[in-house]
Amino acid sequence: AAERFFAAAPDGVHAASSTKIILSSHHYDDVPSEDALADIHARCVAAGAHIVKIAATVRDITHVARLEKLLADTAGGAAEATIVLGMGEAGQVSRLLAAKFGSFLTFGALRAGAEVKEPKPQARSPKSLDPKATTP
């Protein structure tokens, strides 16, 4: 689809524009292998992405490491930035620690019920995350 998008643009508009293109790849069954993730990322860059976004359903929390490795491996590469998002409950850690691992951005909901498709981490005060803290 990316190839058709770029082919439909008038000549020179992509190079002359300051608009950044995010190409997104979603994997609803599981997290692809490290090699597959690297290939997906490379294909998105080759298709014209400035920013690559890869979202995958995490069934085992250890698979988040594949997403984080992709961030490390692609840092300073051909794409201006990379976004990884672990979907599902086991993937929430990838969203909460997105900035620490170098993801360009993450998604979340400000309150319960505002989620688009699946539950996303909700913004709370740091004190509310501390199990030893007491509520006034």
Backbone as CSV, one residue per row, in Angstrom:
resi,resn,N_x,N_y,N_z,CA_x,CA_y,CA_z,C_x,C_y,C_z
1,ALA,0.819,-1.191,0.000,0.000,0.000,0.000,0.862,1.254,0.000
2,ALA,2.009,1.207,0.678,2.875,2.387,0.736,3.365,2.773,-0.658
3,GLU,3.687,1.776,-1.467,4.168,2.059,-2.810,3.107,2.818,-3.619
4,ARG,1.831,2.392,-3.502,0.746,3.077,-4.224,0.563,4.502,-3.706
5,PHE,0.701,4.684,-2.400,0.567,6.014,-1.797,1.614,6.961,-2.369
6,PHE,2.867,6.534,-2.349,3.937,7.405,-2.826,3.857,7.612,-4.341
7,ALA,3.433,6.589,-5.081,3.321,6.703,-6.532,2.233,7.700,-6.928
8,ALA,1.209,7.856,-6.103,0.105,8.773,-6.412,0.463,10.234,-6.160
9,ALA,1.539,10.490,-5.432,1.927,11.869,-5.125,2.553,12.530,-6.346
10,PRO,2.287,13.824,-6.543,2.922,14.540,-7.655,4.446,14.482,-7.533
11,ASP,5.140,14.528,-8.657,6.599,14.472,-8.664,7.198,15.536,-7.741
12,GLY,8.124,15.111,-6.919,8.869,16.017,-6.053,8.187,16.402,-4.758
13,VAL,6.914,16.092,-4.586,6.203,16.542,-3.391,6.751,15.869,-2.125
14,HIS,7.111,14.606,-2.216,7.630,13.897,-1.037,8.941,14.532,-0.564
15,ALA,9.840,14.801,-1.497,11.141,15.384,-1.147,11.006,16.827,-0.672
16,ALA,10.038,17.572,-1.211,9.886,18.984,-0.877,9.084,19.216,0.397
17,SER,8.388,18.209,0.875,7.505,18.379,2.026,8.253,18.177,3.345
18,SER,7.849,18.923,4.353,8.413,18.718,5.692,7.570,17.722,6.495
19,THR,6.503,17.222,5.885,5.642,16.237,6.545,6.393,14.928,6.697
20,LYS,6.289,14.349,7.871,6.941,13.067,8.142,5.938,11.940,7.923
21,ILE,6.377,10.904,7.239,5.532,9.758,6.934,5.820,8.643,7.938
22,ILE,4.762,8.171,8.604,4.861,7.023,9.500,4.235,5.829,8.788
23,LEU,5.023,4.789,8.567,4.486,3.534,8.041,4.342,2.579,9.215
24,SER,3.188,1.949,9.285,2.842,1.111,10.426,2.618,-0.324,9.997
25,SER,3.097,-1.257,10.805,2.902,-2.684,10.561,2.359,-3.306,11.843
26,HIS,1.187,-3.957,11.739,0.546,-4.555,12.911,0.540,-6.072,12.802
27,HIS,0.810,-6.708,13.927,0.871,-8.173,13.994,-0.019,-8.603,15.154
28,TYR,-1.193,-9.136,14.820,-2.207,-9.422,15.826,-2.081,-10.804,16.461
29,ASP,-1.254,-11.685,15.885,-1.128,-13.034,16.443,0.002,-13.153,17.456
30,ASP,1.134,-12.523,17.163,2.286,-12.633,18.054,3.348,-11.614,17.659
31,VAL,4.487,-11.670,18.354,5.622,-10.816,18.022,6.484,-11.582,17.012
32,PRO,6.728,-11.009,15.833,7.577,-11.693,14.869,8.986,-11.931,15.431
33,SER,9.728,-12.819,14.788,11.107,-13.099,15.193,11.964,-11.844,15.024
34,GLU,13.147,-11.845,15.623,14.056,-10.696,15.489,14.389,-10.435,14.023
35,ASP,14.664,-11.496,13.264,14.983,-11.331,11.845,13.795,-10.760,11.075
36,ALA,12.600,-11.253,11.367,11.402,-10.764,10.684,11.148,-9.296,11.019
37,LEU,11.332,-8.908,12.287,11.156,-7.508,12.668,12.141,-6.614,11.924
38,ALA,13.392,-7.047,11.827,14.403,-6.264,11.110,14.026,-6.124,9.633
39,ASP,13.510,-7.196,9.043,13.096,-7.162,7.644,11.909,-6.224,7.438
40,ILE,10.932,-6.292,8.328,9.755,-5.408,8.246,10.204,-3.956,8.335
41,HIS,11.087,-3.668,9.277,11.591,-2.305,9.452,12.300,-1.837,8.182
42,ALA,13.163,-2.670,7.632,13.914,-2.302,6.425,12.968,-2.059,5.241
43,ARG,11.927,-2.878,5.109,10.974,-2.694,4.009,10.202,-1.387,4.170
44,CYS,9.854,-1.025,5.395,9.152,0.251,5.623,10.037,1.430,5.244
45,VAL,11.306,1.377,5.625,12.244,2.451,5.278,12.416,2.517,3.762
46,ALA,12.585,1.356,3.123,12.763,1.315,1.667,11.533,1.864,0.940
47,ALA,10.354,1.691,1.544,9.119,2.187,0.928,8.955,3.692,1.080
48,GLY,9.757,4.330,1.954,9.697,5.781,2.092,9.356,6.299,3.473
49,ALA,9.330,5.427,4.474,8.987,5.870,5.830,10.089,6.735,6.435
50,HIS,9.674,7.815,7.075,10.589,8.572,7.920,10.613,7.932,9.309
51,ILE,9.437,7.488,9.723,9.253,6.868,11.038,8.564,5.532,10.821
52,VAL,9.087,4.485,11.457,8.519,3.142,11.341,7.827,2.799,12.651
53,LYS,6.594,2.310,12.555,5.840,1.886,13.738,5.505,0.407,13.584
54,ILE,5.881,-0.376,14.589,5.554,-1.796,14.591,4.815,-2.112,15.883
55,ALA,3.619,-2.654,15.728,2.798,-3.065,16.866,2.569,-4.566,16.766
56,ALA,2.703,-5.251,17.899,2.538,-6.703,17.892,1.890,-7.155,19.191
57,THR,1.063,-8.180,19.083,0.437,-8.757,20.268,1.470,-9.586,21.018
58,VAL,1.671,-9.228,22.278,2.642,-9.924,23.120,1.892,-10.943,23.964
59,ARG,2.199,-12.203,23.772,1.554,-13.271,24.538,2.419,-13.719,25.709
60,ASP,3.724,-13.479,25.608,4.683,-13.838,26.656,5.545,-12.600,26.888
61,ILE,5.606,-12.135,28.109,6.308,-10.876,28.408,7.757,-10.896,27.936
62,THR,8.365,-12.075,27.829,9.758,-12.138,27.367,9.888,-11.725,25.903
63,HIS,8.796,-11.748,25.148,8.849,-11.355,23.739,8.968,-9.845,23.560
64,VAL,8.745,-9.096,24.635,8.958,-7.646,24.577,10.423,-7.367,24.236
65,ALA,11.316,-8.256,24.648,12.745,-8.078,24.368,13.015,-7.985,22.862
66,ARG,12.236,-8.681,22.045,12.412,-8.599,20.586,12.131,-7.184,20.093
67,LEU,11.077,-6.581,20.639,10.726,-5.212,20.241,11.804,-4.232,20.698
68,GLU,12.270,-4.404,21.917,13.302,-3.504,22.453,14.612,-3.672,21.684
69,LYS,14.927,-4.897,21.267,16.148,-5.134,20.475,16.058,-4.420,19.135
70,LEU,14.881,-4.423,18.527,14.708,-3.707,17.271,15.028,-2.225,17.450
71,LEU,14.572,-1.641,18.545,14.872,-0.232,18.814,16.372,-0.003,18.907
72,ALA,17.064,-0.874,19.631,18.515,-0.731,19.788,19.227,-0.909,18.445
73,ASP,18.794,-1.897,17.677,19.453,-2.207,16.403,19.232,-1.131,15.339
74,THR,18.122,-0.399,15.417,17.803,0.580,14.377,18.125,2.018,14.786
75,ALA,18.546,2.221,16.023,18.884,3.578,16.490,20.000,4.160,15.623
76,GLY,19.795,5.368,15.138,20.799,6.024,14.315,20.854,5.499,12.890
77,GLY,19.870,4.701,12.506,19.848,4.108,11.166,19.139,4.980,10.154
78,ALA,18.633,4.334,9.114,18.015,5.045,7.986,16.714,5.740,8.352
79,ALA,15.933,5.167,9.272,14.680,5.810,9.694,15.009,6.906,10.699
80,GLU,14.232,7.983,10.661,14.437,9.054,11.640,14.081,8.590,13.042
81,ALA,13.107,7.695,13.130,12.677,7.198,14.439,11.931,5.883,14.245
82,THR,11.836,5.147,15.340,11.086,3.896,15.340,10.166,3.896,16.547
83,ILE,8.974,3.346,16.347,7.988,3.192,17.411,7.695,1.708,17.519
84,VAL,7.761,1.160,18.734,7.309,-0.214,18.946,6.239,-0.191,20.025
85,LEU,5.219,-1.002,19.826,4.114,-1.088,20.771,3.758,-2.547,20.986
86,GLY,3.828,-2.988,22.220,3.350,-4.321,22.551,1.870,-4.233,22.870
87,MET,1.072,-5.005,22.146,-0.365,-5.011,22.399,-0.701,-6.126,23.383
88,GLY,-1.810,-5.978,24.075,-2.235,-6.967,25.057,-1.636,-6.677,26.419
89,GLU,-2.142,-7.385,27.416,-1.697,-7.151,28.791,-0.193,-7.356,28.955
90,ALA,0.348,-8.417,28.355,1.783,-8.687,28.494,2.640,-7.642,27.787
91,GLY,2.046,-6.889,26.853,2.797,-5.876,26.128,2.805,-4.509,26.778
92,GLN,2.048,-4.341,27.856,1.963,-3.016,28.480,3.311,-2.492,28.945
93,VAL,4.198,-3.369,29.362,5.512,-2.916,29.824,6.250,-2.186,28.701
94,SER,6.043,-2.599,27.438,6.702,-1.922,26.320,6.197,-0.496,26.167
95,ARG,4.958,-0.267,26.541,4.389,1.079,26.451,4.840,1.947,27.625
96,LEU,4.871,1.338,28.797,5.260,2.089,29.990,6.735,2.480,29.966
97,LEU,7.557,1.647,29.357,8.997,1.915,29.301,9.457,2.365,27.917
98,ALA,8.523,2.807,27.088,8.834,3.172,25.700,9.977,4.173,25.599
99,ALA,9.914,5.252,26.342,10.951,6.284,26.254,12.304,5.757,26.718
100,LYS,12.307,4.949,27.755,13.564,4.396,28.269,14.279,3.572,27.203
101,PHE,13.520,2.834,26.400,14.115,1.973,25.392,14.299,2.650,24.042
102,GLY,13.856,3.901,23.921,14.106,4.655,22.699,12.980,4.693,21.695
103,SER,11.792,4.264,22.090,10.654,4.353,21.177,10.279,5.825,21.012
104,PHE,9.963,6.231,19.786,9.669,7.623,19.475,8.457,8.142,20.231
105,LEU,7.455,7.288,20.411,6.268,7.663,21.170,5.549,6.406,21.626
106,THR,4.518,6.602,22.406,3.663,5.501,22.835,2.234,6.010,22.887
107,PHE,1.316,5.126,23.150,-0.096,5.485,23.248,-0.613,5.074,24.609
108,GLY,-1.572,5.802,25.114,-2.210,5.459,26.371,-3.549,6.168,26.464
109,ALA,-4.292,5.838,27.480,-5.587,6.475,27.717,-5.509,7.272,29.008
110,LEU,-6.157,8.424,29.027,-6.150,9.248,30.233,-7.113,8.734,31.288
111,ARG,-8.107,7.941,30.865,-9.059,7.393,31.837,-9.641,6.094,31.288
112,ALA,-10.111,5.264,32.187,-10.753,4.015,31.783,-11.976,4.337,30.937
113,GLY,-12.193,3.554,29.900,-13.310,3.770,29.003,-12.969,4.626,27.803
114,ALA,-11.789,5.247,27.803,-11.387,6.095,26.686,-10.489,5.340,25.702
115,GLU,-10.275,4.066,25.929,-9.408,3.280,25.070,-10.029,3.142,23.688
116,VAL,-9.190,3.065,22.681,-9.674,2.920,21.316,-10.072,1.474,21.056
117,LYS,-9.190,0.531,21.273,-9.491,-0.859,20.969,-9.236,-1.757,22.167
118,GLU,-8.065,-1.690,22.708,-7.698,-2.545,23.831,-7.320,-1.656,25.010
119,PRO,-7.335,-2.172,26.206,-6.934,-1.345,27.346,-5.496,-0.862,27.192
120,LYS,-5.295,0.409,27.422,-3.969,1.002,27.361,-3.620,1.469,28.767
121,PRO,-2.341,1.583,29.067,-1.974,2.099,30.391,-2.622,3.459,30.613
122,GLN,-3.120,3.681,31.807,-3.771,4.946,32.121,-2.801,5.867,32.833
123,ALA,-2.939,7.163,32.549,-2.117,8.150,33.230,-2.576,8.254,34.677
124,ARG,-1.639,8.078,35.586,-1.923,8.211,37.012,-0.751,8.937,37.651
125,SER,-0.984,9.466,38.804,0.119,10.117,39.491,1.106,9.042,39.939
126,PRO,2.398,9.371,40.005,3.378,8.386,40.461,3.024,7.816,41.839
127,LYS,2.402,8.637,42.675,2.039,8.167,44.004,1.002,7.046,43.931
128,SER,0.095,7.111,42.939,-0.933,6.080,42.838,-0.355,4.748,42.377
129,LEU,0.855,4.761,41.808,1.491,3.537,41.357,2.264,2.849,42.478
130,ASP,2.486,3.547,43.580,3.244,3.005,44.711,2.286,2.240,45.622
131,PRO,2.452,0.903,45.726,1.531,0.114,46.541,1.621,0.457,48.035
132,LYS,2.707,1.101,48.464,2.867,1.463,49.873,2.265,2.836,50.199
133,ALA,1.922,3.577,49.152,1.365,4.917,49.369,-0.065,4.809,49.863
134,THR,-0.440,5.756,50.705,-1.822,5.790,51.197,-2.578,6.885,50.465
135,THR,-3.822,6.650,50.209,-4.658,7.647,49.552,-5.204,8.601,50.598
136,PRO,-5.060,9.909,50.367,-5.541,10.875,51.361,-7.052,10.883,51.478
